[in-house]
Amino acid sequence: MTAPQTLLAYCDKMFTPSESFIPRGYSAFERLRPIYIGHKINGEIPKGAEAIDLNTLHGPLGQSGFKQLGLISRQLEQALRNLNPVAIHASFGKSGAYALPLARKLNLPLAVTYYGGDATKTANTKPSAIRVYNRRRAALWNEADLILPCSDFIRRELLAKGAPDEKMIVHHNTADPDVFQPGEKSDLLVFAGRWTEKKGIDTLIAALSQLGPALEGWTVRLCGNKPESERDVFEQGLLDQLDASGVAVELAGWVPADEMPRHWAEAKIACVPSKRASSGDAEGLPLVCIEAMLSGCALAATRHAGIPECVKDGETGYLVDEGDAAGLANALRKLLDDPDQTARMGAAGRAFAMDHFNLQTQSAKLEQYLLDMVD
């Protein structure tokens, strides 16, 4: 068997725990071997992976010279050439902008994956002479060989800003069906996400306060809240609102990615009330939707970003408009009051996710897209 060729996997902050989907995306690769490059290692390096901290390879102006001016030292150039790479794949638009001078210098094809805020935030889409991504965005889109938005929603957002449609292929987020499986279900409703405007936790809390007796016998578990000493005004206000409402909830705190499968396995209902934030920040396709569906949960979610590409209204759950607390309460009430239908939706969701968001299938597709770019 021919040895796999080297792919430079550029992510400026490598192995960030909340971005474990990045290394998982390469898990089925056979003909390409990713070597991770970037400027900070934020978490444990996966078993068998190789990562290079570029900080040690820069010239006199260091990381700033590389990022701001695109300066590539002889040492950096030679170290990467010695790996005999055939392409660069950057995760997030900003990493794509940083990787662009490398692609030019090494004469390598470049692909960039967009996940959400990198395509939607006002800070990333307005003109700016200061921010590297904004300055290089047009050149990145012009010179990149492949642009991979994680949902058709993100494709449309990029298209509206001038990205070339002919270079874009929608490559959906994915999760591992061997890890996320239905377990012994209980009357459990779960929300998992950061307590920020984009995640819509405020909409969910407002909806819960409207449900009253419908929640009797159910456990509501909210994951992602911070310790008291770390809360901002937004989060503290939501907790005060919860206290005032009298709704009983379990506050699970921050749950590591490898512990989420047990929460989804037990849950019958998952709530994903995401919305576009005032900063313009929006989801791409929330990974929690896929994880929950693979785990047999019915979804109560919003018509936001790529969620409708994943959650089929009336089939795998219910969709409501962004920020519609009354609509979300009504959707949750239907799921709470009809356990048989909720179970059928959960089963249909797993079947749909198995067909369309299966990790092994999606990873193999990604490898083929990158190989097609090289050939």
Secondary structure, DSSP 8 states (H G I E B T S, - for coil): ----EEEEEE-SEET-GGGTHHHHTTTT-SSEEEEEEESEE-S---TT--EEEGGGG--TTHHHHHHHH----HHHHHHHHTT-EEEEEEESHHHHHHHHHHHHHHT--EEEEE-SHHHH-HHHHS--SS-HHHHHHHHHHHH-SEEEESSHHHHHHHHHHT--GGGB------B-TTTS---S--SEEEEES-SSTTTTHHHHHHHHHHHGGGGTT-EEEEE----GGG--HHHHHHHHHHHHHT---EEEE---GGGHHHHHHH-SEEEE-----TTS---SS-HHHHHHHHTT-EEEEES-TTGGGTS-BTTTEEEE-TT-HHHHHHHHHHHHH-HHHHHHHHHHHHHHHHHHSBHHHHHHHHHHHHHHHH-
